[in-house]
Amino acid sequence: MTSPLSRTRSRRATSSIAVRVAHTVLGGLAALGWLLLPVARPGPGDSAEWRGKGPVVEEVSAAPGQGGTSADDLVLPVAAVVVAGSLAAYASVRRIRRARTRTTPGKAVPGTVPLAELDRLARQSLVGTDDCVRTSAEELESVAALFGREAVGAHAEAVAFARSELMVAFRLRQRLDDTAPDDEEDQRRTLEEIRARCAEAGRRLDAEAPGFDLLRALERSAPAALESAEARFRGLARRTPAAQATLAGLHERYAASAYLPVAGHVEQAKDRLVFATTHLNRARQSLDRSEVARAAAYLRAAEGAIGQADVLLTGVDRLAAELDAAAVRLPVALARADTDLEQARAVPAGAVGGALAGRVAHTGSVVADVRREAASGPYDPFDALRRVVRAAATLVGTPALGRDEERDLALLDEACPVARGAVMAADDFVTTHRAVVGSEARTRLAEAQRRLALSSLTFADVQRADALAGEARRLAERDVRTYGNPYGGPGGDGVRGAVLGGILRGGSDPGGSSDPGGDLPDDVDSGDLATAGDAAGGDAALGVASFGGPRTRYRRAVSAPAPVRTGSATPPPGP
């Protein structure tokens, strides 16, 4: 379907061409008339012998001032014709050149957003909406723990709808990254749909935010919410030593690559709990002084930190269980690979070409290497199982061996846990570092989650999801390295980690990822945190992440009692 914008451009382009042609034709006719006028006009002394008579012609030629034509009379008309023709040729060549080098027809409509700027806005919308969905889901869990799942049913539906719209937007972004269309109009339509999907997700969250505020009513239920948060905090504090011991056990049993995804989780969880401790105490003190609005702001920040500490500690326990399960699955996968090798070697050499022999040699080498690594000491069960499954899949897919549905299902069963573990580890990393993770990592992660959620899951989908999860983790780690280490240097109040995790929200950079700002000013307290924009004199105080988006600015909320309101999650409209 042709957009109204395209139709307007086409009409304008057609009318502009018609005007040019009309001007050229009128100019040529005027010049031609000027050229013929002296010849067609009879002189005052002409006789009837004018028609073709030699004496008359000679008389006219000899007396130009009497109405005849000379070379001087032809200079201006000929020059006019040449100029008009040159202008027409230049306009035609220029129009053809523009048509070849431009993908949109006609003249650009004033106010159209440049494609590069639209791409930046689309990435920014993806990051902002993803943050809003994540923080809304986290706060929903806090309220569900206090009032029950039934009480948050409508709000849970809003979060599910927003997540579905966001997944479609991420899918469009992934498709654009995989196969960028040459046509600028196609790219523009895709980017505009991405922004529209994000805006629709934000509008749905915004619509539910007032009802969510009424349900939660922290101004009335702050004491109960504070007790619930403190109970969760105490439970996580008890789990921290156990998670530390679990991580130490992984260090002894497996290679470094196996536990590397959670290597810093316990320290980061402690950092979040320190932040939660400070803000729970401040919330309690504010309640004692009947400053309910300030207590609510502190409480929301503490709940965000508690939720992320739970994610970090749970990630350690989950990875330990997944590695142990992979270590149990590995001998079974090796035995099945041996059976596949026996069947492949039993195929007569003349029945197939050299491709099968190469696959047999490769699979045999991989199986031998994995057995040697597993027997020699600490190893990575995930990596070992991944390599064995991939090598065995090359044999199972060989036409000479035929199709074995039971073996295909076994391969799928062996590959799924590895891929799901990689996807969940990447999601945990993005969740706890989302303030600096950009749109690329989030897009790859969303595509990996989409593929694993397919109803008719295939081995190719699982393999692709595993690869996308690894790419998402690498891109997210790159974004964090670019930002810097928030856990180094002075300060042990956990504020830097809270900023990194998006618990305290700042502005967004032009590249589409949140920018928590630079070093904290020396005179800024953790309860009065400012970004680099404040240091420059701007109003960029951090906001508390909450349902539907950031709440009333954090600094303002904790400095004076004020009602806590929901900020808009809808991405701002473009120019």
C-alpha positions in Angstrom: 0.0 0.0 0.0 1.4 3.4 -0.9 1.6 5.8 2.0 0.0 9.3 1.8 3.5 10.7 2.1 4.6 8.8 -1.0 1.5 9.8 -2.9 2.0 13.5 -2.1 5.6 13.3 -3.2 4.6 11.7 -6.5 2.1 14.4 -7.2 4.5 17.1 -6.4 7.2 15.5 -8.5 4.8 15.2 -11.5 3.5 18.7 -11.3 7.1 20.1 -11.0 8.1 18.2 -14.2 5.1 19.5 -16.1 5.9 23.1 -15.0 9.5 22.7 -16.3 8.4 21.3 -19.6 5.8 24.1 -20.1 8.4 26.8 -19.3 10.8 25.2 -21.8 8.2 25.0 -24.6 7.0 28.6 -24.1 10.6 29.8 -24.0 11.4 28.0 -27.2 8.3 29.3 -29.0 9.1 32.8 -27.9 12.7 32.6 -29.2 11.5 31.0 -32.5 9.0 33.8 -33.0 11.6 36.4 -32.4 13.8 34.7 -35.0 11.2 34.6 -37.7 9.6 38.0 -37.0 12.2 40.1 -39.1 11.9 37.7 -42.1 8.1 37.7 -42.1 7.6 41.5 -41.7 7.5 43.3 -45.2 9.3 46.6 -45.6 7.5 49.9 -46.5 9.0 50.0 -50.0 8.3 46.5 -51.0 6.4 45.9 -54.3 4.4 43.1 -55.6 7.6 41.5 -56.9 8.4 40.5 -53.3 7.4 36.9 -53.9 10.6 35.3 -55.0 11.7 38.2 -57.3 15.5 38.6 -57.4 15.6 42.4 -57.5 13.4 42.7 -54.4 15.5 40.3 -52.5 18.6 42.1 -53.5 16.9 45.4 -52.4 16.0 44.0 -49.0 19.4 42.6 -48.5 21.0 45.8 -49.4 18.7 47.9 -47.2 18.4 46.3 -43.7 17.2 49.5 -42.2 14.2 49.3 -44.5 12.8 46.1 -42.9 15.4 43.6 -44.1 17.4 41.0 -42.0 21.1 41.2 -41.2 23.4 38.9 -39.2 23.2 41.3 -36.2 19.4 40.7 -36.1 19.9 37.0 -35.7 22.3 37.1 -32.7 19.9 37.6 -29.9 17.2 35.2 -31.1 19.8 32.4 -31.7 21.4 33.1 -28.3 17.9 32.8 -26.7 17.3 29.5 -28.4 20.7 28.2 -27.3 20.2 29.3 -23.7 16.7 27.8 -23.5 17.9 24.5 -24.9 20.9 24.4 -22.6 18.7 25.1 -19.5 16.2 22.4 -20.6 19.1 19.9 -21.1 20.6 20.7 -17.8 17.3 20.3 -16.0 16.7 17.0 -17.6 20.2 15.6 -16.8 19.9 16.8 -13.2 16.5 15.2 -12.8 17.7 11.9 -14.2 20.8 11.9 -11.9 18.6 12.6 -8.9 16.3 9.7 -9.9 19.2 7.3 -10.1 20.8 8.3 -6.8 17.7 8.8 -4.6 15.3 6.1 -3.5 12.4 8.4 -2.7 10.5 10.0 -5.6 10.1 13.7 -6.0 11.0 16.5 -3.7 11.6 15.8 0.0 8.8 16.9 2.2 9.9 19.7 4.7 10.1 18.4 8.3 10.9 14.7 7.3 13.2 13.1 9.9 16.5 12.0 8.3 16.9 8.3 8.1 19.9 8.2 10.4 18.0 10.2 13.1 14.9 8.0 12.7 17.2 4.9 13.3 18.6 6.5 16.4 15.1 7.3 17.7 14.0 3.7 17.0 16.9 2.3 19.0 16.2 4.7 21.8 12.5 3.7 21.9 13.5 0.0 22.1 15.8 0.6 25.0 13.4 2.9 26.9 10.4 0.6 26.4 12.3 -2.5 27.4 13.4 -0.7 30.6 9.8 0.3 31.3 8.5 -3.3 30.8 11.3 -4.8 33.0 10.8 -2.3 35.8 7.0 -2.7 35.6 7.3 -6.5 35.9 9.6 -6.1 38.9 7.3 -3.8 40.8 4.4 -6.1 39.9 6.2 -8.9 41.6 6.6 -6.8 44.7 2.9 -6.0 44.8 1.8 -9.6 44.0 3.9 -10.7 47.0 2.0 -8.3 49.2 -1.6 -8.5 47.9 -1.7 -11.8 45.9 -1.7 -12.6 42.2 -5.4 -12.1 41.8 -5.2 -8.5 42.8 -2.7 -7.6 40.0 -4.4 -9.5 37.2 -5.3 -6.5 35.0 -1.9 -5.0 35.5 -0.2 -8.3 34.7 -2.2 -8.3 31.4 -0.9 -4.8 30.6 2.7 -5.9 31.2 2.1 -9.0 29.0 0.6 -6.9 26.2 3.5 -4.4 26.4 6.0 -7.2 26.3 4.3 -8.7 23.2 4.4 -5.4 21.4 8.0 -5.0 22.4 8.9 -8.4 21.1 7.4 -7.6 17.7 9.4 -4.3 17.6 12.6 -6.3 18.5 11.8 -8.8 15.7 11.5 -6.0 13.2 14.8 -4.5 14.4 16.5 -7.9 14.1 15.1 -8.4 10.6 16.4 -4.9 9.7 19.8 -5.8 11.0 19.9 -9.1 9.2 18.7 -7.9 5.8 18.7 -4.2 5.5 16.5 -3.2 2.5 18.1 -1.0 -0.2 14.9 1.0 -0.5 15.0 3.9 2.0 11.2 3.9 2.1 11.2 0.3 3.3 13.7 1.1 6.0 11.7 4.2 7.1 8.4 2.2 7.3 10.1 -0.4 9.4 11.7 2.1 11.8 8.4 3.9 12.1 6.6 0.7 12.9 9.2 -0.1 15.6 8.5 3.3 17.2 4.8 2.8 16.9 4.9 -0.6 18.6 7.0 0.8 21.4 4.7 3.8 21.8 1.7 1.4 22.0 3.4 -0.6 24.7 4.1 2.5 26.6 0.6 3.8 26.3 -0.8 0.6 27.7 1.5 0.7 30.7 0.6 4.4 31.2 -3.1 3.6 31.1 -2.7 1.0 33.9 -0.3 3.1 36.0 -3.0 5.1 37.9 -4.9 2.0 38.8 -1.7 0.4 39.9 -1.0 3.4 42.1 -4.4 3.1 43.7 -3.9 -0.6 44.3 -0.6 -0.2 45.9 -1.3 3.1 47.7 2.1 3.3 49.3 0.9 6.4 51.2 -1.5 4.1 53.1 0.2 0.7 52.8 3.8 1.8 53.3 4.3 0.1 56.7 3.1 -3.3 55.3 5.2 -2.9 52.1 8.2 -2.0 54.2 7.8 -5.1 56.3 7.5 -7.3 53.2 10.6 -5.7 51.7 12.6 -6.2 54.9 11.5 -9.8 55.0 12.8 -10.4 51.5 16.0 -8.6 52.3 16.6 -10.9 55.3 16.0 -13.9 53.2 18.5 -12.8 50.6 21.1 -11.9 53.2 20.9 -15.5 54.5 21.3 -16.8 51.0 24.4 -14.8 50.2 26.9 -17.1 52.1 25.4 -20.1 50.5 25.7 -18.6 47.0 29.3 -17.8 47.8 30.0 -21.4 48.7 28.2 -22.6 45.6 30.4 -20.4 43.5 33.5 -21.7 45.2 32.4 -25.3 44.5 32.0 -24.4 40.8 35.5 -23.0 40.8 36.8 -26.4 42.1 34.8 -28.7 39.8 34.6 -26.9 36.5 36.7 -24.7 34.2 36.7 -21.0 34.4 34.6 -20.6 31.3 31.8 -22.6 32.9 31.2 -20.3 35.9 32.4 -17.1 34.3 28.9 -15.8 33.6 28.2 -15.6 37.3 31.7 -14.9 38.6 30.9 -11.5 40.0 27.3 -12.2 41.0 27.8 -12.5 44.7 29.8 -9.3 45.0 27.1 -7.4 42.9 24.4 -8.9 45.0 26.1 -7.7 48.2 26.4 -4.3 46.6 22.7 -4.2 45.9 21.9 -5.3 49.4 24.1 -2.6 50.9 22.0 -0.1 48.8 18.8 -1.7 50.0 19.9 -1.6 53.6 20.6 2.1 53.4 17.3 2.9 51.8 15.2 0.6 54.0 16.6 2.3 57.0 15.8 5.7 55.5 12.3 4.6 54.6 11.8 3.4 58.2 13.1 6.8 59.6 10.8 8.7 57.2 7.8 6.7 58.3 8.7 7.4 61.9 8.6 11.1 61.0 5.3 10.6 59.1 7.0 11.6 55.8 5.2 9.0 53.8 6.0 10.3 50.3 9.7 10.3 51.1 9.4 6.9 52.6 7.7 5.6 49.4 10.6 6.9 47.3 13.2 5.2 49.4 11.1 2.0 49.6 10.8 1.8 45.8 14.5 2.2 45.4 15.2 -0.5 48.0 12.7 -2.9 46.4 14.5 -2.5 43.0 17.8 -3.4 44.6 16.3 -6.4 46.5 14.8 -7.7 43.2 18.2 -7.5 41.4 20.0 -9.1 44.3 17.5 -12.0 44.0 18.3 -12.2 40.3 22.0 -12.3 40.9 21.9 -15.0 43.6 19.4 -17.1 41.8 21.6 -17.0 38.7 24.4 -18.6 40.7 22.2 -21.4 42.0 20.6 -21.9 38.6 24.0 -22.2 36.8 25.3 -24.7 39.3 22.2 -26.9 38.7 22.5 -26.5 34.9 26.2 -27.4 34.9 25.6 -30.5 37.1 22.8 -31.6 34.8 25.0 -31.0 31.7 27.7 -33.1 33.3 25.2 -35.9 33.7 24.0 -35.6 30.1 27.4 -35.5 28.6 28.2 -39.3 28.9 24.8 -40.1 27.3 25.5 -37.7 24.5 28.9 -39.2 23.9 27.4 -42.7 23.8 24.8 -41.6 21.2 27.6 -40.0 19.1 29.5 -43.2 19.2 26.4 -45.0 17.8 26.1 -42.4 15.1 29.7 -42.9 14.2 29.3 -46.7 13.9 26.3 -46.3 11.6 28.2 -43.8 9.4 31.3 -46.0 9.2 29.1 -48.9 8.2 28.0 -47.1 5.0 29.9 -48.5 2.0 32.6 -46.1 0.8 31.2 -46.2 -2.8 27.6 -45.3 -1.7 28.4 -41.7 -0.9 31.0 -39.1 -1.7 33.8 -37.8 0.4 31.5 -35.5 2.4 30.4 -38.3 4.8 34.0 -39.4 5.4 34.9 -35.8 6.4 32.0 -35.6 8.8 32.9 -38.9 10.4 36.5 -37.7 10.9 35.3 -34.4 12.4 32.8 -36.0 14.7 35.3 -38.6 15.9 37.8 -36.0 16.6 35.4 -33.9 18.6 34.2 -36.9 20.7 37.8 -37.9 21.5 38.7 -34.3 22.5 35.7 -34.0 24.8 36.4 -37.3 26.5 40.0 -36.4 27.1 39.0 -33.0 28.5 36.4 -34.5 30.8 38.9 -37.1 32.1 41.9 -34.8 32.6 40.4 -32.4 35.2 38.0 -29.4 35.5 36.1 -28.8 32.2 33.1 -26.9 30.9 30.1 -29.2 30.6 28.1 -26.7 28.6 30.8 -26.2 26.1 31.5 -29.9 25.9 27.9 -30.8 25.4 27.4 -28.1 22.9 30.3 -29.3 20.8 29.2 -33.0 20.9 25.7 -32.2 19.9 26.8 -30.0 17.0 29.2 -32.6 15.7 26.5 -35.4 16.0 24.0 -33.2 14.2 26.2 -33.1 11.1 26.0 -36.9 10.9 22.3 -37.2 11.7 21.5 -34.8 8.9 23.4 -36.9 6.3 21.0 -38.2 3.6 23.0 -41.5 3.4 22.0 -42.4 6.9 18.3 -41.6 6.4 16.1 -39.6 8.8 15.6 -40.8 12.4 12.9 -38.9 14.2 13.8 -40.4 17.5 17.5 -39.3 17.1 16.4 -35.8 16.1 14.3 -35.5 19.3 17.3 -36.7 21.3 19.5 -34.1 19.8 16.9 -31.4 20.5 16.6 -32.6 24.1 20.4 -32.4 24.5 20.6 -28.9 22.9 17.7 -27.2 24.6 19.2 -27.0 28.2 22.4 -25.4 26.9 20.5 -22.8 24.8 18.1 -22.0 27.6 20.9 -21.6 30.1 22.7 -19.2 27.8 19.5 -17.1 27.1 18.7 -16.8 30.8 22.2 -15.9 31.7 22.2 -13.1 29.1 18.8 -11.9 30.3 20.1 -11.7 33.9 23.1 -9.7 32.7 20.9 -7.2 30.8 18.5 -6.9 33.7 21.2 -6.1 36.3 23.1 -3.8 33.9 20.3 -2.3 31.9 21.2 1.3 32.4 24.2 1.0 30.0 23.1 -1.9 27.7 22.1 -0.7 24.3 19.6 -1.8 21.7 21.9 -4.3 19.9 22.3 -6.7 22.8 18.6 -6.4 23.7 17.6 -7.1 20.1 19.7 -10.3 19.9 18.4 -11.4 23.3 14.8 -10.8 22.3 15.2 -12.8 19.1 16.8 -15.7 21.1 13.9 -15.7 23.5 11.4 -15.7 20.6 13.0 -18.7 18.9 13.0 -20.7 22.1 9.3 -19.9 22.6 8.3 -21.2 19.2 5.6 -23.9 19.4 7.2 -26.1 16.7 10.8 -25.8 18.0 13.5 -27.3 15.7 17.1 -28.1 16.2 18.0 -25.2 13.9 16.0 -22.8 16.1 17.7 -23.9 19.2 21.2 -23.6 17.6 20.3 -20.1 16.4 19.0 -19.1 19.9 22.1 -20.3 21.5 24.3 -18.3 19.1 22.2 -15.2 19.5 22.3 -15.4 23.3 26.1 -15.6 23.2 26.2 -12.6 20.9 23.8 -10.7 23.2 26.0 -11.4 26.2 29.1 -10.2 24.4 27.5 -7.0 23.2 26.1 -6.3 26.6 29.5 -6.8 28.2 31.0 -4.5 25.6 28.6 -1.8 26.6 29.4 -2.2 30.3 33.2 -2.1 29.6 32.6 1.1 27.6 30.8 2.6 30.6 33.5 1.5 33.1 33.6 -0.5 36.4 31.0 1.0 38.8 32.2 -1.3 41.7 35.7 0.1 41.7 37.0 3.1 43.5 35.7 4.7 46.8 32.2 4.5 48.1 30.5 1.5 49.5 26.9 2.7 49.6 25.8 0.7 46.5 24.6 3.8 44.6 26.9 3.2 41.6 25.6 -0.4 41.2 22.0 0.9 41.6 22.6 3.4 38.8 24.1 0.7 36.6 21.2 -1.6 37.2 18.6 1.1 36.3 17.2 1.2 39.8 17.8 4.9 39.7 17.0 6.2 36.3 18.8 9.0 34.5 18.7 10.4 30.9 19.5 8.6 27.6 22.4 9.1 25.3 22.0 9.6 21.5 23.1 6.0 20.8 20.0 4.6 22.4 21.3 3.4 25.8 20.8 5.0 29.2 23.6 7.2 30.5 23.9 7.2 34.2 26.4 10.0 34.1 30.0 10.3 35.1 31.7 10.4 38.5 29.6 11.6 41.4 30.3 15.0 42.7 32.0 15.0 46.1 29.2 16.8 47.8 26.4 14.5 46.5 24.9 12.1 49.0 23.5 8.8 47.9 20.0 10.0 48.7 20.6 13.1 46.6 22.3 11.5 43.6 22.9 13.7 40.5 24.0 12.9 37.0 26.5 14.8 34.9 23.7 16.9 33.7 23.2 18.4 37.3 26.9 19.2 37.4 26.5 21.2 34.2 23.5 23.1 35.7 20.8 21.0 34.1 17.8 19.3 35.7 18.8 15.7 35.3 18.3 14.2 38.8 17.7 10.5 38.7 14.3 9.0 38.9 13.2 5.8 40.7 12.3 3.1 38.2 8.7 2.0 38.7 5.5 0.6 37.1 5.0 2.4 33.7 8.3 4.2 33.9 10.4 6.4 36.2 8.5 8.0 39.1 8.7 11.6 40.3 12.4 12.6 40.3 14.1 10.8 43.1 16.1 13.8 44.3 13.0 15.9 44.5 11.0 13.1 46.2 13.5 12.5 49.0 14.2 16.2 49.6 10.6 17.3 50.3 7.3 15.5 51.0 5.4 15.3 47.7 2.9 12.9 46.1 4.5 10.2 44.1 3.2 10.1 40.5 3.8 7.9 37.6 5.9 9.2 34.8 5.2 8.4 31.2 6.7 5.3 29.6 5.6 6.4 26.1 8.6 7.2 23.9 8.6 10.9 22.9 7.2 11.6 19.5 9.7 12.4 16.8 10.2 15.8 15.1 
